[in-house]
Amino acid sequence: MMGELLEALKKYADSDYLPMHMPGHKRCTGEIGDPYFIDITEIEGFDNLHHAEGILLRAQERAAALYHSEETHYLVNGSTAGILAAVSGCTDFGGKLLMARNCHKSVYHAALLRGLQIVYLYPQSTGEMGINGVILPEDVENALSGGMDIQAVVITSPTYDGIVSDVECIAKIVHSFGIPLIVDEAHGAHFPFCDHFPKDSINCKADVVIHSLHKTLPALTQTALIHFNGPLIDRERLCRYLTVYQTSSPSYVLMAGLDECVRWISENGEIFGKFALELEKLRADLRGMRHLKLLETDGMDPSKILISVRETGMHGRELAERLREAYHIETEMACGTYVCALTSAADTGDRLERLKKALFAVDRTLDEQKRASGGKKAAVSDEVIRTRSVCTLLEAENEETIRLRLPEAGGRISGDFVTLYPPGIPILAPGEIITEAIVRRIEGYLEDGLDIEGLSGDRIRVFKRRKREENG
């Protein structure tokens, strides 16, 4: 007999399900053997991640050379640990952080732990695409010109959906104010290895860049890299925070997987060019669908296949369920208006062909469904909704809260994070005013059966005091 989880994993691994989701090895690329056989602790000759001087130092130097980074460190607690360390190491307690409102929840957690005052950058609208767009360089410049003593800037590029901002221009602006730019490039670890992909943030002169190798490359889940570049950061301080947010017993299995991933890329770089060409063909074919629509815009990561259901009679979860149940294809994410299929260099032509055939098969069934449903569904947008904060995240921690049903929460102050997961971007953060538009958005997600963190059924945690008391 084996444990329930292991048994379920083995059963799934032996099935014919096609993983259009992370990790990037897709269960078919990479080889480290029996993990128990190589699982050790910091014994003689195997170095110490937090004071690397030998084999682990050399491994990290190989990763730095691959990414053309001045200094690179392993992350075995995921990109989250890198983001927490980056924000902590670049700000003073109680300082000010300029951050994109569509950042991952880990950036918010860093701001909470450091008691930071947050100034938000809102992504541009993508119109009918209904997803978060780029951060404009001029918005960054305007915010920094406001004389608010901002200590660091954080953006996400690419986004979970593959939208890429002009990091190079943003970096120049941020540096002109003498402060560092932190880029959560978790989903762009593959960018440097083929010109068909957008320019990576290290080459764009960002100061701290975080890569999740496991998302799009053949590395084990939970493994990532953090890169340090330029003179505007205190690297010793950043390393100290890495010891705070990472385990004191890092897994040698995970670290061996990181080193093997770097070796694999170094020896198989031509694969990325072939992969990019196959993606071009796939995307060209998918533009021929009649009802499902391929979402795309200039400069986005072509490896993210976003399929919109706006012009159909269903929502994203329904499309994901059809792909799973009828075609044994598991997508990365489904939300109200689209699904995301995450591809990687491990996806050979036959895998991409299988995805294409399944999407066209679904598309062909939608003529009848559209007639039955009366045509286009009024689907909601998935862009962030603007609101206002009345206090810092840390101050919100000390507020007395109660739970209200969603219809009663309009105008109140959120007492918790409310997050659609994936992608992990807070719909609401503690201390933000709950607008009627936000209530409707959350109710729509619940109706579609999506996973919302921070709710208890249809109840939401709010400050016991009311907004009008805050306004005096």
TITOR-746644 format. One record per residue (C-alpha): x negated, y negated, z negated; residue in one letter. Coordinates in steps of 0.2 Angstrom, whole numbers, padded with zeros to 4 digits, always signed. Each point is the difference from the previous one (the first is absolute). Example, Ala and Ser with C-alpha at 12.3 -4.5 7.8 and 13.67 -1.06 7.14 Angstrom:
-0062+0022-0039a/-0006-0017+0003s/
//
This chain:
+0000+0000+0000m/-0005-0018+0003m/+0006-0017-0007g/+0016-0007+0008e/-0009-0015+0007l/-0014+0010+0008l/+0012+0013+0007e/+0010-0014+0008a/-0016-0008+0007l/-0005+0016+0007k/+0017+0004+0008k/+0000-0017+0008y/-0017+0001+0006a/+0004+0017+0009d/+0016-0008+0008s/+0001-0008+0017d/+0004-0017-0007y/-0010-0014+0010l/-0007-0013-0012p/+0003-0018+0007m/-0006-0007-0017h/-0015-0002-0010m/-0013+0007-0004p/-0009-0002+0016g/-0008+0017+0000h/+0018+0006+0004k/-0005+0017-0008r/-0011+0005+0015c/-0016-0010-0001t/-0013+0001-0013g/-0008+0014-0009e/-0006+0001-0018i/+0003+0018-0005g/+0007+0006-0016d/+0003-0016-0011p/-0003+0010-0016y/-0017+0006+0006f/-0007-0017+0002i/+0009-0009-0015d/-0013-0006-0012i/-0003-0014-0012t/-0015-0012-0002e/-0014+0013-0001i/-0018-0002+0003e/-0004-0004+0018g/+0018-0006+0005f/-0001-0018-0006d/+0014-0011-0009n/+0012-0010+0011l/+0000-0014-0012h/-0019-0001-0001h/-0004+0007+0017a/-0019+0002+0003e/-0002+0016+0010g/+0012+0011+0011i/+0015-0010-0003l/-0009-0016+0003l/-0006+0007+0017r/+0017+0006+0004a/+0007-0018-0003q/-0014-0008+0010e/+0005+0012+0015r/+0018-0007-0001a/-0007-0018-0001a/-0010+0003+0016a/+0015+0008+0009l/+0010-0015-0004y/-0014-0013+0002h/+0003-0006-0017s/-0013-0007-0012e/+0006+0011-0015e/+0013+0013-0001t/+0007+0010-0015h/+0010+0016-0001y/+0018-0001-0007l/+0007+0016-0007v/+0016-0008-0007n/+0006-0006+0017g/+0000-0017+0007s/+0010-0005-0015t/-0016+0000-0011a/-0009-0010+0013g/+0013-0013+0001i/+0001-0001-0019l/-0019-0002-0001a/+0000-0013+0014a/+0013-0012-0007v/-0007+0002-0018s/-0018-0003+0006g/+0004-0015+0010c/+0012-0010-0012t/-0001-0006-0018d/+0013+0005-0013f/+0015-0011+0003g/-0007-0007+0016g/+0009-0003+0017k/+0001+0012+0014l/+0006-0003+0018l/+0008+0016+0006m/+0011+0006+0014a/+0018+0004-0006r/+0000+0016+0009n/-0015+0007-0009c/+0000+0018-0008h/+0006+0001-0017k/-0017+0003-0007s/-0005-0018+0004v/+0015-0005-0011y/-0006+0011-0014h/-0017-0008+0001a/+0008-0017-0002a/+0010+0007-0014l/-0015+0007-0009l/-0010-0016+0002r/+0014-0012-0004g/-0002-0009+0016l/+0010-0014+0007q/+0006+0005+0018i/+0002-0011+0015v/+0008+0010+0014y/-0003+0000+0018l/+0015+0006+0010y/-0002+0010+0016p/+0007-0006+0016q/+0017+0007+0006s/-0001+0013+0014t/+0018-0004+0006g/+0009+0015+0006e/-0014+0011-0005m/+0006-0002-0018g/-0017+0003-0008i/-0013-0011-0009n/-0011-0010+0012g/-0017-0008-0001v/-0007-0012-0013i/-0003-0016+0009l/-0018-0008-0002p/+0009-0018-0001e/+0010+0006-0015d/-0016+0006-0009v/-0008-0017+0004e/+0016-0010-0006n/+0001+0010-0016a/-0019-0002-0004l/+0001-0019+0004s/+0013-0002-0014g/-0014-0002-0013g/+0007+0014-0011m/-0017+0007-0005d/+0003+0017+0008i/-0014+0012-0003q/+0003+0014+0013a/+0011+0004+0015v/+0007+0018+0003v/+0009+0005+0016i/+0005+0017+0007t/-0006+0004+0018s/+0005+0011+0008p/+0017+0001-0009t/+0008+0017-0003y/+0009-0003+0017d/-0017-0004+0009g/+0002-0019+0001i/-0017-0008+0000v/-0004-0018-0005s/-0014-0011+0007d/-0012+0005-0014v/-0015-0009+0008e/+0009-0017+0001c/+0007+0002-0018i/-0017+0005-0007a/-0008-0016+0008k/+0014-0010-0008i/-0002+0008-0017v/-0019-0001+0000h/+0001-0019+0004s/+0008-0001-0018f/-0014+0010-0008g/+0010+0014-0005i/+0001+0019+0005p/+0012+0009+0011l/+0006+0017-0005i/+0008+0011+0014v/+0010+0015-0004d/-0004+0009+0016e/+0005+0017-0007a/+0009+0005+0016h/-0014-0006+0011g/-0014+0011-0004a/-0001+0006+0018h/-0001-0017+0008f/-0019-0001+0002p/-0002+0016+0010f/+0008-0005+0016c/+0003-0017+0009d/+0018+0005+0004h/+0004-0003-0019f/+0000-0018-0007p/-0016-0008-0007k/-0003+0006-0018d/-0001-0012-0015s/-0019+0003-0004i/-0004-0006+0018n/+0012-0014-0003c/-0011-0006-0015k/+0012+0004-0014a/-0009+0001-0017d/+0009+0015-0008v/+0008+0014+0011v/+0009+0015-0006i/+0002+0015+0012h/+0011+0016-0004s/-0010+0013+0010l/+0014+0013-0004h/+0013-0010+0009k/-0006+0001+0018t/-0017+0010-0001l/-0004+0018-0005p/-0002-0003-0019a/+0009+0007-0015l/+0015-0009-0007t/-0006-0013-0014q/-0016-0004+0008t/-0005-0018+0006a/-0014-0012+0002l/-0003-0018-0006i/-0013-0011+0009h/-0009-0015-0006f/-0007-0014+0012n/-0006-0018-0001g/-0006-0011-0014p/+0017-0006-0007l/+0003+0016-0011i/-0008+0006-0016d/-0004+0018+0004r/-0006+0004-0017e/+0017-0005-0007r/+0010+0009+0013l/-0010+0016-0004c/+0004-0002-0018r/+0019-0001+0004y/-0002+0016+0011l/-0006+0009-0016t/+0016-0007-0009v/+0013+0006+0013y/-0008+0016+0006q/-0002+0016-0010t/-0016+0004-0010s/+0001+0017+0007s/+0001-0002+0019p/+0004+0016+0010s/-0015+0006+0010y/+0012+0009+0012v/+0007-0017+0004l/-0017-0008+0002m/-0006+0014+0011a/+0015-0002+0011g/-0004-0019+0002l/-0018+0005+0005d/+0006+0013+0012e/+0013-0013+0008c/-0015-0012+0003v/-0010+0014+0007r/+0014+0006+0011w/+0003-0018+0007i/-0019-0002+0003s/-0001+0016+0010e/+0017-0002+0009n/+0002-0018+0004g/+0006+0004+0018e/+0016+0007-0007i/+0007-0017-0004f/-0001-0006+0018g/+0009+0016+0006k/+0013-0002-0014f/+0003-0019+0005a/+0003+0005+0019l/+0012+0013-0006e/+0009-0013-0010l/+0001-0011+0015e/+0009+0013+0010k/+0011+0005-0014l/+0006-0018-0003r/+0002-0003+0019a/+0012+0016+0000d/+0009-0005-0015l/+0005-0017+0008r/+0011+0010+0011g/+0012+0005-0014m/+0018-0007+0003r/+0006-0002-0018h/-0014+0002-0012l/-0013-0014+0002k/-0019+0000-0002l/-0004-0015-0011l/-0016-0009+0005e/-0008-0017+0001t/-0016-0007+0005d/-0015+0005-0010g/+0008+0014-0011m/-0008+0016-0004d/+0006+0012+0014p/-0002+0016-0011s/+0016-0005-0009k/+0015+0006+0010i/+0015-0011-0006l/+0017+0006+0007i/+0014-0012-0003s/+0018+0006-0002v/+0008-0017+0001r/+0009+0004+0017e/+0007+0016-0006t/+0014+0006-0012g/-0012+0006-0013m/-0013-0007-0013h/-0018+0005-0001g/+0002+0014-0013r/+0012+0009+0012e/-0013+0000+0013l/-0013+0006-0012a/+0012+0014-0005e/+0003+0005+0018r/-0018+0001+0004l/-0003+0011-0016r/+0014+0012+0001e/+0002+0002+0019a/-0018-0002+0006y/-0011+0003-0016h/-0008-0016+0001i/-0003-0010-0016e/-0002-0018+0002t/-0010-0012-0011e/+0014-0011-0005m/+0019-0005+0003a/+0009-0016-0005c/+0015-0008+0006g/-0004-0005+0018t/-0015+0011+0005y/-0011+0015-0003v/-0019+0001+0000c/-0010+0014+0007a/-0018-0001-0006l/-0012+0007+0013t/-0019+0003-0002s/-0014+0006+0010a/+0004+0018-0006a/+0016-0001+0010d/-0005+0008+0017t/+0010-0002+0016g/+0012+0015-0004d/+0005-0008-0016r/+0004-0017+0007l/+0009+0009+0014e/+0011+0009-0013r/+0004-0016-0008l/+0005-0008+0017k/+0011+0014+0005k/+0009+0000-0017a/+0003-0019+0001l/+0007+0002+0018f/+0011+0014-0005a/+0008-0010-0014v/+0001-0015+0012d/+0010+0010+0012r/+0013+0005-0013t/+0003-0018-0004l/+0011-0004+0015d/+0014+0010-0008e/-0004-0006-0018q/+0001-0018+0006k/+0017+0002+0008r/+0006+0008-0016a/-0006-0013-0011s/+0005-0015+0010g/-0017-0006+0006g/-0014-0009-0009k/-0001+0001-0019k/-0002-0016-0010a/-0017+0005-0008a/-0009-0010-0012v/-0017-0008+0001s/-0014+0008-0010d/-0010-0017-0001e/-0004-0007-0018v/+0014-0012-0006i/-0006-0016-0008r/+0004-0004-0018t/-0008-0010-0014r/-0010+0006-0016s/+0004-0009-0016v/-0015+0007-0009c/-0016+0011+0002t/+0001+0019+0001l/-0009+0001-0017l/+0012-0012-0008e/+0015+0010+0007a/-0007+0015-0010e/+0005-0008-0016n/+0017-0005+0004e/+0015+0010-0007e/+0010+0008+0013t/+0017+0009+0003i/+0006+0010+0015r/+0015-0006+0011l/+0009+0008+0014r/-0007-0007+0017l/+0016-0011+0004p/-0002-0009-0017e/-0019-0004+0002a/+0001-0014+0013g/-0008-0015-0007g/-0008+0009-0014r/-0019+0002-0003i/-0008+0017+0004s/-0007+0009-0015g/-0009+0013+0010d/-0008+0005+0017f/+0013+0006+0013v/-0009+0008+0014t/+0004+0010+0016l/-0012+0014+0000y/-0008+0003+0012p/-0006-0013+0005p/-0003-0006-0018g/+0004-0018+0003i/+0010-0008-0015p/+0017-0006+0005i/+0000-0008-0016l/-0014-0004-0013a/+0003-0004-0019p/+0004-0018-0002g/+0008-0002+0017e/+0018-0007+0003i/+0011+0014+0007i/+0009-0009+0014t/+0016+0007+0008e/-0010+0004+0016a/-0011+0011-0011i/+0015+0009-0008v/+0007+0004+0017r/-0016+0006+0006r/-0002+0012-0014i/+0018+0006+0001e/-0003+0003+0018g/-0015+0011-0003y/+0009+0010-0013l/+0014+0003+0012e/-0012+0007+0012d/-0007+0012-0013g/-0018-0008-0001l/-0011+0001-0015d/+0000-0015-0010i/-0012-0001-0015e/+0005-0011-0015g/+0019+0003-0001l/+0010+0012-0011s/+0014+0005+0012g/+0008-0016+0005d/-0007-0010-0015r/-0014-0012+0001i/-0010-0007-0015r/+0002-0019-0002v/-0006-0013-0013f/+0013-0001-0014k/-0002-0019+0001r/+0009-0007+0015r/-0008-0011+0014k/+0010-0015-0006r/-0009+0001-0017e/-0017+0001+0009e/+0005-0016+0010n/+0004-0008-0017g/
//
